[in-house]
Amino acid sequence: MQADKNTTLIKSEAARLGFTSCGIAIATQLDEDAIRLEKWLKNGYQAGMQYMENHFDLRIDPRKLVPGAKSVITLMLNYFPLQHQQPQAPKIATYAYGSDYHFVIRDKLNQLLEFIKTNIGDVNGRGFVDSAPVLERSWAVRSGQGWIGKNGNLLTKSSGSFLFIATLITDLDLIPDAPFSTDHCGTCTSCIDACPTDAIVSPTEINAGKCISYLTIELKDALIPSEFHSKMEGWMFGCDICQDVCPWNRFSKPNTEPHFTPIPEILNLSLKEWESMTEETFNKTFKNSPLKRSKWKGIRRNIKAINHQ
């Protein structure tokens, strides 16, 4: 009975905090995911993201991240925008339109954990949002949130895929949700066909080294390899092609999170205006934006690739 009550309390508070959905799974080792991850790493699909090779044992077992862990709470937050970029603007992934989601979600996770400690007890728990070796999408599937699409993103029937995933691992006994056991991509290959760099090597398997998101954000080299310059399709930071063509995203609805209100410059600046921007202006305008991950130098590098220089 206590587990029932606590589960209801947590899901209710998650909704109050603005999370789109909340699901729960039993904390256990992810054996099937371990095999897939090992194969992916062996193929070198992590490209320059060496950190993906680290802490393998922590990645596949949340009980090693949070000692005594019993439940993995997965929280989703919609980021689909109400406004979109003007045609003259160099393309920026929609997740980066507003404030950095790490700060927004971390604040909500801290509030949820504080609520749990106040209303349930002094539990041991840690919240994660891209900040630790956690297989978020696998836990989202296990907690009944959706399935992994052919583009590697988590897909939901009600909201599509424009969703952030956060994870709260805790030593609380909670009532788990039924895992999502069906695949609703069917014979559709829209994402595979639309990817200009052929980064989707097989359904759900992505070669990060070819992905425009990786090339414009994670790649630390001074130049994007010339073989990709003609395939950038105007993307300056990240890429949404495989999401934009996904039929399930016709169900996406604009988010209601004030922090995700687009920065006006992202919507309106032309490529020439970006080219003439000073480092000082960039740092001031985008100090709370995901764009700071690429830094001013990275943005200039990406513009050169767009211009086929």
C-alpha angles and dihedrals in degrees: 000000000000091000089052092050094046092048091052091047093051095046091048093051092046089056091047090053089056102257112152093222143349128210134176133214133178112260107247141135115286100225098169092046090050090059092048093046092049091052092047091052092045089056089054093238090142087073109184095351095105090165088074087068093055127091094011092167092052091049094058100039122046090191088071091053094047112024111228093016114169104165137038113205114200118200126191127203123192116228102172105137130235091212127045134201124280114252093251094055120100107247121266124183110257093236087068098052095100139018121336106280092215091070095040095050095039089057091051092047091051090050091050092049090048089050090051092050092047098045104029108023146272096312127173110243144145131198123215135192111171087317104105141026096283124141094222098176093051091053090047089057092046091052093052098254100126145293136283110261125216088262090060094250125123109255127202127193093223103042110015116223109305089110136120116223122216128180131210114190114196142167091233121120105235136167108264123222121235111268117251102254105173133078118219101185092089114172093335113127098171094126094047092047094046099049104107094202098043090239092152098079094177135347109306092356116110128188098214092196089069098040116109090218090057094043094052099039117016099034108097098190120117091241136032107237110268092234088074099045095092091046100054093096091203097304110149099169123018124328136250100183096114090048096043092056095044110111091215091065091070082084093058114122126197114269123247097212110120092207090062093060104129120258103244093230091058091056099041116026117106123223090257091054090051090049092054094045116118123227090244092055091046093051092047097045097043102032091122096034132102086236089079087074089072091041122208092288091053092050090051090049090051092049090054090054091049089052090048091237 
